Amino acid sequence: MELGQPIAKGNTATIYLWENKIIKIFNDYLPKSESVYEANKQKFAYSCGLFVPEILDVTEIDGKQAIIMEYIKGRTMGDILFENRQKAEYYMKISIDIQQRIHMITANDPLEPMAGKLRRQIELAPKLDEKYKSTLIHKLDSMTYEKRLCHGDFHLFNLIMSDHKVAIIDWVDSSAGDIRADIYRTYLLYSHFSMELADMYLRLYCEKSDLSKEEIFQWAPIIAGARLSENVSSEESEQLMDIISYYCPLQLRNRT
């Protein structure tokens, strides 16, 4: 099957536009259930009434697992914002309205529980020694919350503006968990790109909700520890370790 040149390429898959559909071809090293696993998450979000690309098929193409989905024509809000930085707050407010709609949805099956996902990521983080891992997992186990739909990778580049509507893409990291953790994850992603943007996001989210920065930052060391299991640069790894050591030094000394 001749798909032409890819329009995007990530760590796990290559994206093609073919006959007005998006085709996502997964890398060979992934489990054979990966396409079904990701498609089910996106189907759940779609079933909740969110503007999400519809899954059309889960199949194999040239021996590789693939998802075929609706093509949403438009541009990412990230691209639009960086062409007009004076309207940064305007676009950020739109994105937060969308994220808050996501967070209103109660979530269980078929989504993975956030706690289990974070625990697994912390345990796999190569930069963390056993004391850090034990401390972070203990902190994770102490958190209580209502399980809500969390995107897991929410930022302006995963939002596509199309005919005055905004589509939410890339649901592979979604889970049923604490919205505070999802908010901190977004803040953390922005902070590695622009602290000005990260601080704007956090300020606006807190203004538009009844949450405080202190409540959200309870998740800081846990999310930073989980992030270390991902393919991050050495500079970002150092920043993540700084976050963990800032929030967890007393716990570590008391457990030695």
ABEGO torsion letter per residue (X at the ends): XBAEBBABBBAABBBBBBGGBBBBBBBAABBAAAAAAAAAAAAAAAAAGBBBBBBABBBBBGGBBBBBBBBBBEBBAAAAAAABAAAAAAAAAAAAAAAAAAAABBBBOABBBAAAAAAAAAAABAABBAAAAAAAAAAAAABBBBBBBBAGABBAAABBBBGGBBBBBGAAABBBBBAAAAAAAAAAAAAAABAAAAAAAAAAAAAABABBAAAAAAAAAAAAAAAAABBBBAAAAAAAAAAAAAAAAAAAAAAX
